[in-house]
Amino acid sequence: MPVRLAITGLCLLAAGFLVLRGAYRATADRRWTGSAVRGLAGLLLLAIAGLVGAIIVGLRGYRALTLEVLAATVTTEPVAPQRFRATIVFPDRRLAMYELAGDAFYIDARILKWHPFANLLGLHTDFELDRVAGRYNDVTDERRKPHTTYELARPPLVDLFFLARRRLLGPLVDAEYGSAAFVTAGAPARYEVRVSTTGLLMRPVLAAP
């Protein structure tokens, strides 16, 4: 969790309560205009603090991205013509195994890029692996043959991508987009799935000599 973002949220929360306290005192002194102005300002500060809190909670479901981050390690093994098994190991040691149809292993991710000024609060580009699938090299096969797709994403407590699409994160978000990569699965191989500031990429893992 970004420490500076948490401190900012706590400061906004404290300021909101202090301003609302001032509004209460103004009401007791029958200063209606001052009370209304302070009340609105206090509620605005609390709303912003709530938004910051939602971002902090949402970030627990995503991994911060600065330059390049290992998202998963994938091992592919053919089991039949245009059929292969993919074993995915995540950085937290979580394991997933799927049998996929096609000539290539396909994986995509959702990426959320914050504006540079949001980086000062400790926010960096975030991502979440979304799904894996089998991909056919030939377009005719892609149209006619069976498809296999599996979801990788876990339901987050706060969906930052949903908030970004609804413009609820305001000027903090620079861009929200998807990125994908695929590699051939015709022979046993191992790859690292990495996410960089330019998107998703896959690098082969060389066998130890």
N, C-alpha and C positions, 0 to 999 in steps of 0.2 A: 504494500500500500504506500503511495507517495506521501512522505511525511509532510512536505510543504503543503500539499493539498489538504491533508487532514487538519493542519494548523489553521489554514485559511478558513475551512469550514467551521471550526470551533470559534474562531474570532468573529465570523459572521453571525453565528448563533448567539454568542454573548452580546454582540452589539445589538442584535435584534431585540433581545430581552431587555436590555438597558433602555433602548428607545421606547419600547412599549411601556416600560415602567414610567418613563417621563410622560408618555401620553396619558397614563392613568392619573398621574399627579396633576397634569394640566386639566383633566376633566374634573378632578376634585376642586380645583380652583376656578372652575367655570370658564376656563380659557378654551372655548370650543374650537376655534380655528387651529390653534397650536396643537390641541389634542388630536384633531383629525389628521393634520400633516404628520405628526409624529407617529400616529397609529399606522398610517399607510406606509411610512418609511420603515417602521419596525416589521410590518408584515412582509414587505419586499425583502428585507434582509433575511428574515426567516425562510422565505421561499427560495432565495439563492442558496442559503445554507442547506436546505433540503435537497436542492439539485446537486450540490457538491457531495452530500452524503450518498445520493443515489449513484453518482459516478464512482465513488469509492467502493460501494458494495458491488457495483457492476464489474469493476476491474478485478474482483476476486475470480471471476470466471474467464478472464482473458490473460494472456501473457504479454508483458510489456516488450516492445521491440525497439531497439536502438539502431544497431547496424545490421547484424545477421544473427538469427536465433535458430537453434536446432528444434524443430517441431516434432519430429518423429524419425524412427529408423524403420525402413520397410525391406522385408525379404520376400522375393517372389520365386515361385517354384511351379513350373508347368506340371499339370496333372493329366491333360488330354489335349488334343488339337483345339486351339482357341479357348482353352480353359486353364486357369492357373490359380494357385493359392497365394494369398498375400498375408504375411504376418507383420503386424505393425506394433512397434514398441515405442511408447511415449516417454518423454523425459522423467515423468513421475513413476516409471516402471509399469504403468498400466499396459496390458497386452490385449490386442484384438486380432482376430484371424477371420478372413473371409475367403470364400471361393468365388472367383469372378470370371465372367465370360468376355472374351475379346483377345486382341493381340497386344494390348498395352495396359499398363496400370495408370489410372487417372486419379488425381486428388485435387481438391480445391479448398479454398479458405476465404473467410471474410476478413477484411482489413479495415481498420478505423484509424484515420490519420488526423491528428490534432493540429491546430494552428500553432505556429512557432511560439506565440506569446503564451500558449497553454503549457509549453515545455518548461517555462519558468516555474510553474506550479508542480512540476514533477510528472506531467503527463507526456507520454511518448506514444508512438504508433502502436496500436494493439491489434491482435489477430486471434482468430479461432478457426481451427480446422473444421470444415463443414461436412464433407462427404467423400467417399471413395467409390470408384466404379471401374468397370472394364470398358475399354475403348477399342473399336475395330479400326484397322488401318484403311480398309476399303469402304467407301461411302455406301455401296450397295449392301454390304454386310451390316453396316450401321443402321440401315433402314429396315432390314428384314430379319436379322437374327436377334435372339433374346438378349435383353440387357439386364445387368446386375448392378444395383446401386445401394450403398449402405450409408447411414448417417453416423457421423463421428461426433457432432456437437452435442453437448450436454445442456439441458435447460438451465440458464443462469437465473440467479435471484433477481437481477435487474438486467434487462436486455438493452445494452447500450446501442446496438444497431437499430433496434426498434425506435429508441428515443431520437437517434440521429436522423432516421428517415422521416420522422414526424416533426423535424426542426425544433425539437424540445431542448436540445443542447446548445442552441443559439450559435454565437460566433466561435465557440470553442472548437467546432469540428471543421476541418479543412476538406476532407473527402471521406466517403464510405463506399467501398467497392469490393469486388470479388477478384480473386486471382487463382489460376489453375496451372498444373503441370502434369505431364504424362511421360512415361518411359516404356520401352518395349519390355514385354514379359515372356519372350519366346525361349529364354534360357534362365537357369537359376542365377540370381543376382541379388545384391544388397545395395540399398540407396539411403542416403540421408535426405530427408525432406527439410528444407531450410526456408525461412522467411526473411527477406531483406527489405530494405526501404523501397525497393522497386517491385516487390511481389514475391511469389512462390517460386522455388527452384528445387531441383533434385540432383544430387551429386552421387556418383557411384562410390561405394566403400571398397577400397582395394584390399584383397586378402593379404593376411600377414605372410611374409616370406618364410 
